[in-house]
Amino acid sequence: MLRHEFQPGRLVVGVFLTATGIAYAGDAAGLWTTEWFAAIPLMVAGLFLAGVTAALTRAIRRRRRAPES
């Protein structure tokens, strides 16, 4: 039973936020070095891809819901 509609754009943002967190967690653990500005390109790319994904999802859902004449 679905409680809400699946939103793939939010999934994409979550993946990029998780990747950013993993990068800084690895730096904190001493496994590798992550520069302080590394989050900027990750977040910009994630937000851009999430926007594209959300727009594509909306277009697909709108087309499927359109009544056939």
Residue pairs with C-beta under 8 A, 6 or more apart in sequence:
7 54
7 57
8 53
8 54
8 57
9 50
9 51
9 53
9 54
9 57
10 50
12 46
12 49
12 50
12 53
13 46
13 47
13 50
15 46
16 42
16 43
16 45
16 46
16 47
16 49
16 50
17 43
17 46
19 42
19 46
20 38
20 39
20 42
20 43
20 46
23 34
23 38
23 39
23 42
24 34
24 38
24 39
26 32
26 34
27 33
27 34
